[in-house]
Structure formats: structure tokens, C-alpha cells
Amino acid sequence: MPLIFAPCNVLLRVVRIHVDEKVKRHLENLGISVNCELEVLSQSGGSVILRIKEGRLALDRDMATRIFVAVKEA
């Protein structure tokens, strides 16, 4: 499911990132890559605030629709 539809406060795993290589490298530098774990802290108008590792990151609606996640199994 796209990140903008992901539930808040649930551990998620990135399964696919649908962007070009330049943007993908930038996201990897920020800590977002396939199989990484993250959590949506809040959503507002399509924008999301994520918890990745020990930091927080805000993504706009356009970028959040290009990152696909799945609920991490326990």
C-alpha cells in the first residue's frame, strides 16, 4: 500500500520505492530503502511524518505516494 494510506503508530516495512535513481539515492541517504522499518507518526493532507531509526522525517504527498509499505509481521 502507498505510504499515505498506511496506519499511524504501526511498524511498517518498505517493499518498493517507485522513483528514479537520483531520488532513490537521496532517500537512501535519509534512511529510506527497501526492507527498512519505519512508522507513520502523523498524517495531514497527504503529507506524512515518519519515524525512521532514531529520527523523524516529513514527506510530501507526492513522495509518500511513491513509497510502498507493508505492515511488519511480528
MIDOSE-1310 file (N, C-alpha, C; in nm, 2 decimals, decimal comma, always signed):
residues 74
mpli	+0,08/-0,12/+0,00/+0,00/+0,00/+0,00/+0,09/+0,12/+0,00; +0,05/+0,23/-0,06/+0,12/+0,35/-0,06/+0,13/+0,41/+0,08; +0,24/+0,48/+0,11/+0,27/+0,53/+0,25/+0,16/+0,62/+0,30; +0,09/+0,69/+0,21/-0,01/+0,78/+0,25/-0,14/+0,71/+0,31
fapc	-0,15/+0,58/+0,27/-0,27/+0,51/+0,33/-0,23/+0,42/+0,44; -0,10/+0,42/+0,49/-0,06/+0,34/+0,60/-0,11/+0,39/+0,73; -0,14/+0,30/+0,82/-0,19/+0,34/+0,95/-0,08/+0,40/+1,04; -0,13/+0,49/+1,13/-0,03/+0,55/+1,22/+0,01/+0,46/+1,33
nvll	+0,13/+0,48/+1,39/+0,18/+0,41/+1,50/+0,18/+0,26/+1,49; +0,21/+0,21/+1,36/+0,22/+0,07/+1,33/+0,36/+0,05/+1,27; +0,44/-0,05/+1,30/+0,56/-0,07/+1,24/+0,54/-0,12/+1,10; +0,61/-0,06/+1,00/+0,59/-0,09/+0,86/+0,73/-0,12/+0,80
rvvr	+0,72/-0,19/+0,69/+0,84/-0,23/+0,61/+0,83/-0,18/+0,47; +0,93/-0,11/+0,42/+0,92/-0,06/+0,28/+0,94/-0,18/+0,19; +0,85/-0,20/+0,09/+0,86/-0,31/+0,00/+0,90/-0,26/-0,14; +0,87/-0,13/-0,18/+0,90/-0,08/-0,31/+0,91/+0,07/-0,31
ihvd	+1,00/+0,12/-0,38/+1,01/+0,27/-0,40/+1,01/+0,30/-0,55; +0,91/+0,37/-0,59/+0,89/+0,39/-0,74/+0,94/+0,54/-0,77; +1,07/+0,55/-0,78/+1,13/+0,68/-0,82/+1,25/+0,66/-0,90; +1,31/+0,76/-0,96/+1,43/+0,75/-1,04/+1,55/+0,72/-0,95
ekvk	+1,66/+0,69/-1,01/+1,78/+0,65/-0,93/+1,83/+0,77/-0,84; +1,83/+0,89/-0,89/+1,88/+1,00/-0,82/+1,80/+1,02/-0,69; +1,67/+1,02/-0,70/+1,58/+1,03/-0,58/+1,60/+0,91/-0,49; +1,61/+0,79/-0,55/+1,63/+0,68/-0,46/+1,76/+0,69/-0,38
rhle	+1,87/+0,73/-0,44/+1,99/+0,75/-0,36/+1,97/+0,86/-0,25; +1,90/+0,96/-0,28/+1,87/+1,06/-0,18/+1,79/+1,01/-0,06; +1,69/+0,93/-0,10/+1,61/+0,86/+0,01/+1,69/+0,77/+0,09; +1,78/+0,69/+0,03/+1,87/+0,60/+0,10/+1,96/+0,68/+0,19
nlgi	+2,01/+0,79/+0,16/+2,09/+0,88/+0,25/+2,01/+0,93/+0,37; +1,88/+0,94/+0,35/+1,79/+0,98/+0,46/+1,74/+0,86/+0,54; +1,78/+0,74/+0,50/+1,74/+0,62/+0,58/+1,63/+0,54/+0,52; +1,57/+0,58/+0,41/+1,46/+0,51/+0,35/+1,51/+0,42/+0,23
svnc	+1,50/+0,29/+0,25/+1,54/+0,19/+0,14/+1,44/+0,07/+0,15; +1,45/-0,01/+0,05/+1,37/-0,13/+0,05/+1,41/-0,22/+0,17; +1,31/-0,27/+0,24/+1,32/-0,36/+0,36/+1,35/-0,28/+0,49; +1,36/-0,15/+0,48/+1,38/-0,07/+0,61/+1,25/-0,06/+0,69
elev	+1,27/-0,04/+0,82/+1,15/-0,03/+0,90/+1,12/+0,12/+0,93; +1,00/+0,15/+0,93/+0,96/+0,29/+0,97/+0,82/+0,29/+1,03; +0,78/+0,40/+1,08/+0,65/+0,41/+1,15/+0,59/+0,55/+1,11; +0,47/+0,56/+1,07/+0,40/+0,68/+1,05/+0,36/+0,74/+1,18
lsqs	+0,41/+0,86/+1,21/+0,37/+0,93/+1,34/+0,24/+1,01/+1,32; +0,23/+1,08/+1,21/+0,11/+1,16/+1,18/+0,09/+1,18/+1,03; -0,03/+1,21/+0,99/-0,07/+1,24/+0,86/-0,15/+1,37/+0,85; -0,13/+1,45/+0,75/-0,21/+1,57/+0,74/-0,22/+1,61/+0,59
ggsv	-0,33/+1,60/+0,53/-0,35/+1,64/+0,39/-0,26/+1,56/+0,29; -0,23/+1,44/+0,32/-0,14/+1,36/+0,24/+0,00/+1,36/+0,27; +0,05/+1,46/+0,35/+0,18/+1,47/+0,40/+0,20/+1,38/+0,52; +0,31/+1,32/+0,54/+0,33/+1,23/+0,65/+0,46/+1,26/+0,73
ilri	+0,46/+1,23/+0,85/+0,58/+1,24/+0,94/+0,61/+1,10/+0,98; +0,74/+1,06/+0,95/+0,78/+0,93/+0,98/+0,88/+0,92/+1,09; +0,89/+0,81/+1,16/+0,99/+0,78/+1,25/+1,08/+0,67/+1,18; +1,20/+0,71/+1,15/+1,30/+0,61/+1,09/+1,42/+0,61/+1,18
kegr	+1,45/+0,49/+1,23/+1,55/+0,46/+1,32/+1,53/+0,56/+1,44; +1,62/+0,65/+1,47/+1,60/+0,74/+1,59/+1,56/+0,88/+1,55; +1,53/+0,90/+1,42/+1,50/+1,03/+1,37/+1,36/+1,04/+1,32; +1,32/+1,16/+1,28/+1,19/+1,19/+1,22/+1,21/+1,26/+1,08
lald	+1,12/+1,23/+0,99/+1,13/+1,28/+0,86/+0,99/+1,32/+0,81; +0,98/+1,43/+0,74/+0,85/+1,47/+0,68/+0,86/+1,45/+0,53; +0,75/+1,39/+0,47/+0,75/+1,37/+0,33/+0,62/+1,43/+0,28; +0,62/+1,49/+0,16/+0,50/+1,55/+0,10/+0,42/+1,44/+0,03
rdma	+0,30/+1,48/-0,01/+0,21/+1,38/-0,07/+0,26/+1,31/-0,19; +0,33/+1,38/-0,28/+0,39/+1,32/-0,40/+0,49/+1,21/-0,37; +0,58/+1,24/-0,27/+0,68/+1,14/-0,24/+0,61/+1,02/-0,16; +0,52/+1,05/-0,08/+0,45/+0,95/+0,00/+0,37/+0,85/-0,08
trif	+0,33/+0,89/-0,20/+0,25/+0,80/-0,29/+0,34/+0,71/-0,37; +0,47/+0,74/-0,37/+0,57/+0,66/-0,45/+0,64/+0,56/-0,36; +0,62/+0,56/-0,23/+0,68/+0,46/-0,14/+0,58/+0,37/-0,09; +0,60/+0,24/-0,12/+0,50/+0,13/-0,09/+0,55/+0,05/+0,03
vavk	+0,46/+0,03/+0,13/+0,49/-0,04/+0,25/+0,40/-0,15/+0,28; +0,44/-0,23/+0,37/+0,35/-0,34/+0,43/+0,37/-0,34/+0,58; +0,26/-0,39/+0,65/+0,27/-0,40/+0,79/+0,37/-0,51/+0,83; +0,46/-0,47/+0,91/+0,57/-0,57/+0,95/+0,51/-0,68/+1,04
ea	+0,54/-0,80/+1,00/+0,49/-0,91/+1,08/+0,57/-0,93/+1,20; +0,51/-0,97/+1,31/+0,58/-0,99/+1,44/+0,66/-1,11/+1,44
